[in-house]
Amino acid sequence: MIFAPGALGGSVRVPGDKSISHRALMLAASSLQPVPITNLNPGRDVAATCEGLRSLGAAIAWNGDDAVVTGARLRDPGGTIDCMNSGSTARMLMGLCTGANLRAHFDGDSSLRGRPMEPVAAQLRAFGARIETTVGKLPADVVGTPEPQTRNFILLSPSAQIKTALLLAGAFGRVPITIRGDKGSRDHTERLLRYWDADIACDRELIELRSPPQTFKPLDVAGDFSAAAFFIVAATVTPGSSVRIQNVGVNPTRTGLLDALQAMGAHIRVENQREQSGEPIADIIVESMRLRAVSIGPDIALRAIDEIPVLAVAAAFAEGETRITGVRDLRNKESDRVAAIVRLLGAAGISVQTLPDGIAIAGGTPKTRGAAIETHGDHRTAMAAAALAAGAGELHIDDGAAVNVSFPGFHETWGRAQSAA
């Protein structure tokens, strides 16, 4: 697959938010009445969640990017829950099975088998589940519990997936729980619970779920900010760009990238702000602008954890050295994303220094000269390569299909944006 240089223009729409889609499908599976959900993310990760829920007895009828979910009475799956490449599916469905008192065997592809599962397993064991992992990873066996033990939890590190696993355990077990130590990780689960009339109170330090969802109104999923990020950065670093990305989720627990780019001097406007199904959404307008280096600490990094590869692309074009800290978990994503950033920017002549808890990028004038990049099947590396190529020159990647994890149709959307400039 070849990405070409060139400015971006026109209006862009991105798929539904992947994080919200996972959570909406799982929570809707607790409803005995049909729950309409529109604009679901069409990628492979969400498909893994859908198939996992079907194996547990949920009925999910798809029509394009929309679905109707009916939970019925969930049951033990007849075989393995194949989470494919989706860590969200594995960790959060473990929480659902824990609270719903189900027995399940979890597995995934070779990439997912390399990612840690013990942190979520340990907290769900405190809830009362019996969980056996394979040296802390998949495959794993989960035996849920009808009698929760601990109902007060302290997160050992801020993790939206572990937090959600515990909230799903509480919701499906129909028991109140409290969670401390969150520190502001993405709050889509809490917003969904509130939107569907659960009794929940939360801030950056404490979450109290007092009752499960009561009323399942139709849900319209916001556009995926993580998908929009590649267009935002490419338009910023590529001279002559001016692009509008429509109907994007701008949940403040997800928009650390905007804060970082604006500190670097980017020309970004957020317009038409409104609420949709409990989430803030807006149109994001971006024009090209020269950037300056900044230091990005753990607070912003936590709210931009999925966007760090493309934020690194922006840093490659910034004058000076950009330091990003608080990103140790990047080594345990779909690939080692710290190593991926080093490879990607190195192909454009940009030096990246790895730090104990981050990276330091010596910005300059990236030039790719037709370099080739191994994505290791990581969708975010593949799309970050497109953003780099837009401003630095032609770039080849080994796996154009990797984008289908979260953004089927990315190549066509990208091509239209470049043609519109």
C-alpha positions as CSV (number, residue, x, y, z in Angstrom):
1,M,0.0,0.0,0.0
2,I,1.4,3.4,-1.0
3,F,0.5,6.7,0.7
4,A,1.1,9.8,-1.3
5,P,2.1,13.4,-0.2
6,G,-0.5,16.1,-0.5
7,A,-2.8,18.5,1.4
8,L,-6.2,17.6,2.7
9,G,-9.4,19.5,2.1
10,G,-13.2,19.3,2.1
11,S,-15.4,17.7,4.7
12,V,-14.8,14.3,6.2
13,R,-16.9,11.9,8.2
14,V,-15.3,9.2,10.3
15,P,-16.9,5.9,11.6
16,G,-18.6,5.6,14.9
17,D,-16.5,5.5,18.0
18,K,-14.9,2.1,18.6
19,S,-14.7,2.5,22.4
20,I,-18.3,3.5,22.7
21,S,-19.5,0.8,20.3
22,H,-17.9,-2.0,22.4
23,R,-19.5,-0.6,25.6
24,A,-22.9,0.1,24.1
25,L,-23.2,-3.5,22.7
26,M,-22.2,-5.0,26.1
27,L,-24.5,-2.9,28.2
28,A,-27.4,-3.3,25.8
29,A,-27.0,-7.1,26.3
30,S,-28.4,-6.6,29.8
31,S,-31.7,-5.4,28.4
32,L,-34.6,-7.8,27.8
33,Q,-36.1,-5.3,25.4
34,P,-34.7,-4.5,22.0
35,V,-32.1,-1.6,22.0
36,P,-31.5,0.3,18.7
37,I,-27.9,1.5,18.3
38,T,-26.9,3.6,15.3
39,N,-23.5,4.5,13.8
40,L,-21.7,1.6,15.4
41,N,-18.0,1.2,14.4
42,P,-17.8,-1.3,11.5
43,G,-14.3,-2.5,12.2
44,R,-13.0,-6.0,13.2
45,D,-12.6,-5.2,16.9
46,V,-16.3,-4.4,17.3
47,A,-17.2,-7.4,15.3
48,A,-15.3,-9.5,17.8
49,T,-17.4,-8.1,20.6
50,C,-20.6,-8.7,18.6
51,E,-19.7,-12.4,18.1
52,G,-18.7,-12.8,21.7
53,L,-22.1,-11.5,22.9
54,R,-23.9,-13.7,20.4
55,S,-22.1,-16.7,21.9
56,L,-23.4,-15.7,25.3
57,G,-27.0,-15.6,24.0
58,A,-27.5,-12.0,23.0
59,A,-29.5,-11.4,19.8
60,I,-27.9,-8.7,17.6
61,A,-29.5,-7.8,14.2
62,W,-27.2,-5.7,12.0
63,N,-28.3,-3.3,9.2
64,G,-25.3,-1.5,7.8
65,D,-23.6,0.4,10.7
66,D,-26.8,0.1,12.8
67,A,-27.9,-2.7,15.1
68,V,-30.7,-3.8,17.4
69,V,-29.5,-5.6,20.5
70,T,-31.7,-7.9,22.7
71,G,-30.0,-9.4,25.8
72,A,-32.5,-12.2,26.8
73,R,-31.0,-14.4,29.5
74,L,-27.3,-14.8,28.9
75,R,-25.8,-18.3,29.1
76,D,-22.4,-20.0,29.1
77,P,-21.0,-20.0,25.6
78,G,-20.8,-23.4,23.8
79,G,-17.2,-22.8,22.8
80,T,-14.3,-20.4,23.0
81,I,-15.0,-16.6,22.9
82,D,-12.6,-15.6,20.1
83,C,-11.6,-12.0,20.8
84,M,-9.5,-11.9,17.6
85,N,-7.2,-8.8,18.0
86,S,-9.4,-6.9,20.5
87,G,-8.1,-6.3,24.0
88,S,-11.2,-4.3,24.8
89,T,-13.4,-7.4,23.9
90,A,-11.3,-9.7,26.1
91,R,-11.0,-7.6,29.2
92,M,-14.5,-6.1,29.3
93,L,-16.3,-9.3,28.4
94,M,-14.4,-11.0,31.3
95,G,-16.1,-8.4,33.6
96,L,-19.5,-9.1,32.0
97,C,-19.1,-12.9,32.5
98,T,-18.0,-12.3,36.1
99,G,-21.1,-10.3,37.0
100,A,-23.5,-12.5,35.0
101,N,-22.1,-15.7,36.7
102,L,-21.0,-17.3,33.5
103,R,-18.2,-19.7,32.6
104,A,-16.2,-18.9,29.5
105,H,-12.9,-19.7,27.8
106,F,-11.2,-16.6,26.1
107,D,-8.7,-16.6,23.4
108,G,-7.4,-14.4,20.5
109,D,-4.9,-14.1,17.7
110,S,-1.2,-14.2,18.2
111,S,-1.0,-10.5,18.9
112,L,-3.7,-10.5,21.5
113,R,-2.1,-13.5,23.2
114,G,1.0,-11.3,23.8
115,R,-0.9,-8.7,25.7
116,P,-1.3,-8.6,29.6
117,M,-4.6,-9.9,31.1
118,E,-3.5,-10.4,34.6
119,P,-4.2,-6.8,35.7
120,V,-7.9,-7.1,34.9
121,A,-8.0,-10.7,36.1
122,A,-6.7,-9.7,39.5
123,Q,-9.3,-7.1,40.1
124,L,-12.1,-9.4,38.9
125,R,-10.9,-12.1,41.3
126,A,-11.4,-9.6,44.1
127,F,-15.0,-9.3,42.9
128,G,-15.3,-13.1,43.3
129,A,-14.5,-14.6,39.9
130,R,-12.2,-17.6,39.4
131,I,-9.9,-16.7,36.6
132,E,-6.9,-18.7,35.2
133,T,-4.7,-17.0,32.7
134,T,-1.8,-18.4,30.7
135,V,1.3,-16.8,32.3
136,G,-0.8,-13.7,32.8
137,K,-2.1,-13.7,29.2
138,L,-4.6,-15.4,26.9
139,P,-6.0,-18.1,26.7
140,A,-7.9,-17.6,30.0
141,D,-10.8,-19.3,31.8
142,V,-13.3,-17.3,33.7
143,V,-15.9,-18.6,36.2
144,G,-18.2,-15.8,37.3
145,T,-19.8,-15.5,40.7
146,P,-23.4,-15.2,42.0
147,E,-22.1,-13.8,45.3
148,P,-19.7,-10.8,44.9
149,Q,-17.0,-10.5,47.5
150,T,-15.3,-7.1,47.3
151,R,-17.5,-4.2,46.2
152,N,-14.9,-1.4,46.8
153,F,-12.0,-1.3,44.3
154,I,-8.8,0.7,43.9
155,L,-7.4,0.7,40.4
156,L,-3.7,-0.1,40.6
157,S,-3.2,2.1,37.5
158,P,-5.7,4.3,35.5
159,S,-7.3,2.0,33.0
160,A,-10.6,2.5,31.2
161,Q,-10.8,-1.1,30.3
162,I,-10.3,-2.4,33.8
163,K,-12.7,0.2,35.2
164,T,-15.3,-0.9,32.6
165,A,-14.8,-4.5,33.4
166,L,-15.6,-3.8,37.0
167,L,-18.6,-1.6,36.1
168,L,-20.0,-4.4,33.9
169,A,-19.5,-6.9,36.7
170,G,-21.5,-4.6,39.0
171,A,-24.2,-3.9,36.4
172,F,-24.7,-7.6,35.4
173,G,-24.4,-8.8,39.0
174,R,-26.9,-6.0,39.9
175,V,-24.8,-5.0,43.0
176,P,-23.5,-1.5,43.9
177,I,-19.7,-1.0,43.6
178,T,-17.3,1.8,44.1
179,I,-14.0,2.4,42.2
180,R,-11.2,4.7,43.3
181,G,-8.0,5.8,41.6
182,D,-9.2,6.3,38.1
183,K,-7.5,9.7,37.5
184,G,-9.6,10.7,34.5
185,S,-9.4,7.8,32.0
186,R,-12.0,7.8,29.3
187,D,-15.5,7.8,30.8
188,H,-17.7,6.4,28.0
189,T,-19.0,3.6,30.3
190,E,-20.1,6.0,33.0
191,R,-21.8,8.2,30.4
192,L,-23.6,5.2,28.9
193,L,-24.8,4.1,32.3
194,R,-26.1,7.5,33.1
195,Y,-27.8,7.9,29.6
196,W,-29.5,4.5,30.3
197,D,-30.7,5.7,33.7
198,A,-28.4,3.8,36.0
199,D,-27.8,5.4,39.4
200,I,-24.1,6.5,39.1
201,A,-22.0,9.3,40.4
202,C,-18.4,9.9,39.3
203,D,-15.5,12.3,39.2
204,R,-11.8,11.9,38.5
205,E,-11.2,10.0,41.8
206,L,-14.4,8.1,42.7
207,I,-17.0,6.2,40.8
208,E,-20.1,4.9,42.6
209,L,-22.5,2.6,40.7
210,R,-25.6,2.2,42.9
211,S,-27.9,0.5,40.4
212,P,-27.8,-0.9,36.9
213,P,-29.4,0.7,33.7
214,Q,-33.2,1.0,33.9
215,T,-34.3,2.5,30.6
216,F,-32.6,1.6,27.3
217,K,-33.3,4.6,25.0
218,P,-32.1,4.4,21.4
219,L,-28.4,5.3,21.1
220,D,-26.5,7.2,18.3
221,V,-22.8,6.6,18.6
222,A,-20.5,9.7,18.2
223,G,-17.9,9.8,15.4
224,D,-14.6,8.3,16.5
225,F,-12.1,11.0,17.7
226,S,-9.2,8.5,17.3
227,A,-10.1,8.1,13.6
228,A,-10.4,11.9,13.2
229,A,-6.9,12.3,14.7
230,F,-5.1,11.2,11.6
231,F,-6.9,13.9,9.5
232,I,-6.3,16.5,12.2
233,V,-2.5,15.9,12.3
234,A,-2.1,15.5,8.5
235,A,-4.0,18.7,7.8
236,T,-1.9,20.5,10.5
237,V,1.5,19.5,9.1
238,T,0.8,19.6,5.4
239,P,0.9,23.1,3.8
240,G,-2.2,24.1,2.0
241,S,-4.6,21.9,4.0
242,S,-8.0,23.0,5.3
243,V,-10.4,20.3,6.4
244,R,-13.6,19.9,8.4
245,I,-14.3,16.6,10.3
246,Q,-18.0,16.4,11.1
247,N,-19.9,15.0,14.1
248,V,-16.8,13.9,16.0
249,G,-16.9,12.9,19.7
250,V,-15.1,15.6,21.8
251,N,-15.3,13.9,25.2
252,P,-12.7,15.7,27.2
253,T,-11.3,12.4,28.5
254,R,-10.3,11.7,24.8
255,T,-9.2,15.0,23.4
256,G,-5.6,15.2,24.8
257,L,-4.4,15.4,21.2
258,L,-6.2,18.7,20.7
259,D,-4.7,20.1,23.8
260,A,-1.2,19.0,22.8
261,L,-1.5,20.3,19.2
262,Q,-2.9,23.7,20.3
263,A,0.0,24.0,22.8
264,M,2.2,23.4,19.7
265,G,0.6,26.2,17.8
266,A,-1.9,24.3,15.6
267,H,-4.8,26.1,14.0
268,I,-7.8,24.1,15.1
269,R,-11.4,25.3,15.7
270,V,-14.2,23.3,17.4
271,E,-17.6,24.3,16.2
272,N,-21.3,23.3,16.4
273,Q,-20.8,21.7,19.8
274,R,-23.8,19.7,21.1
275,E,-24.7,16.6,23.0
276,Q,-25.6,13.3,21.3
277,S,-26.8,10.3,23.4
278,G,-24.9,11.5,26.5
279,E,-21.6,12.4,24.6
280,P,-20.4,15.8,23.5
281,I,-19.8,16.0,19.7
282,A,-18.7,18.8,17.4
283,D,-17.2,19.6,14.0
284,I,-13.4,20.1,14.0
285,I,-11.9,22.5,11.5
286,V,-8.1,22.3,10.9
287,E,-5.8,24.4,8.8
288,S,-2.1,23.9,8.2
289,M,0.3,25.6,10.6
290,R,4.0,25.4,11.6
291,L,4.4,23.8,15.0
292,R,6.8,24.2,17.9
293,A,8.0,21.6,20.3
294,V,6.4,21.2,23.8
295,S,6.6,18.8,26.7
296,I,3.5,16.6,27.1
297,G,3.0,15.0,30.5
298,P,1.1,12.0,31.8
299,D,-2.2,13.9,32.2
300,I,-2.5,14.8,28.5
301,A,-1.0,11.5,27.4
302,L,-3.6,9.5,29.3
303,R,-6.3,11.4,27.4
304,A,-4.4,10.8,24.1
305,I,-3.1,7.3,24.6
306,D,-4.5,5.9,21.3
307,E,-3.3,9.0,19.4
308,I,0.3,9.0,20.6
309,P,1.6,7.5,17.3
310,V,0.0,10.3,15.2
311,L,0.9,12.9,17.9
312,A,4.5,11.7,17.3
313,V,4.1,12.5,13.6
314,A,3.1,16.0,14.5
315,A,6.2,16.3,16.8
316,A,8.3,15.2,13.9
317,F,7.3,18.5,12.1
318,A,7.7,20.7,15.2
319,E,10.7,22.9,15.7
320,G,12.7,21.6,18.7
321,E,12.5,18.5,20.9
322,T,9.1,17.2,22.0
323,R,9.0,15.0,25.1
324,I,6.0,12.8,25.7
325,T,5.9,11.0,29.1
326,G,3.4,8.6,30.8
327,V,3.1,6.2,27.9
328,R,4.7,3.0,29.2
329,D,1.5,1.1,28.3
330,L,2.1,1.8,24.6
331,R,4.5,-1.2,24.5
332,N,1.5,-3.5,25.2
333,K,-1.0,-2.4,22.5
334,E,-1.7,-4.2,19.2
335,S,2.0,-3.9,18.7
336,D,4.9,-2.2,20.6
337,R,3.9,1.3,19.6
338,V,7.0,2.9,21.0
339,A,9.1,0.7,18.7
340,A,6.6,1.5,15.9
341,I,7.1,5.3,16.4
342,V,10.9,4.8,16.3
343,R,10.5,2.9,13.0
344,L,8.0,5.3,11.4
345,L,9.8,8.5,12.2
346,G,13.2,7.0,11.5
347,A,12.0,6.3,7.9
348,A,11.6,10.1,7.6
349,G,15.0,10.9,9.0
350,I,13.7,11.9,12.4
351,S,15.5,10.8,15.6
352,V,13.5,9.4,18.5
353,Q,15.0,8.7,21.9
354,T,13.2,6.2,24.1
355,L,12.8,7.2,27.8
356,P,11.9,5.0,30.8
357,D,8.3,6.3,30.6
358,G,8.1,8.0,27.2
359,I,9.8,9.3,24.1
360,A,11.8,12.4,23.0
361,I,11.4,13.4,19.3
362,A,13.9,15.8,17.6
363,G,11.6,17.6,15.2
364,G,12.7,19.0,11.9
365,T,11.9,18.5,8.2
366,P,10.8,14.9,7.7
367,K,11.5,13.4,4.2
368,T,10.4,9.8,3.5
369,R,11.7,9.4,0.0
370,G,9.5,6.4,-0.7
371,A,10.5,4.5,2.5
372,A,8.8,1.2,3.4
373,I,7.2,0.6,6.9
374,E,6.3,-2.6,8.6
375,T,3.0,-2.1,10.5
376,H,3.0,-5.4,12.4
377,G,-0.7,-5.4,11.6
378,D,-1.3,-2.3,13.8
379,H,-4.1,-0.1,12.4
380,R,-2.9,3.0,14.2
381,T,0.6,2.6,12.8
382,A,-0.8,2.2,9.3
383,M,-2.9,5.4,9.5
384,A,-0.2,7.3,11.2
385,A,1.9,6.5,8.2
386,A,-0.7,8.2,6.0
387,A,-0.4,11.3,8.1
388,L,3.4,11.3,7.9
389,A,3.3,10.8,4.1
390,A,0.9,13.7,3.5
391,G,3.6,16.1,4.7
392,A,6.9,14.2,4.2
393,G,6.6,12.3,0.9
394,E,5.6,8.9,-0.5
395,L,5.5,6.1,2.0
396,H,4.9,2.4,1.6
397,I,3.3,0.1,4.2
398,D,3.2,-3.6,4.2
399,D,-0.4,-4.2,5.3
400,G,-3.1,-1.8,4.0
401,A,-5.8,-4.1,5.4
402,A,-4.7,-3.4,9.0
403,V,-6.9,-0.3,9.0
404,N,-10.0,-2.5,9.0
405,V,-9.6,-3.1,12.7
406,S,-11.2,0.3,13.3
407,F,-11.7,2.2,10.0
408,P,-12.9,0.2,7.0
409,G,-12.9,2.6,4.1
410,F,-10.0,4.6,5.4
411,H,-8.1,4.6,2.2
412,E,-11.1,5.8,0.2
413,T,-11.9,8.5,2.7
414,W,-8.3,9.6,2.8
415,G,-8.1,9.8,-1.0
416,R,-11.2,11.9,-1.2
417,A,-9.8,14.4,1.3
418,Q,-6.6,14.7,-0.7
419,S,-8.5,15.1,-3.9
420,A,-10.6,17.9,-2.3
421,A,-7.6,20.0,-1.4
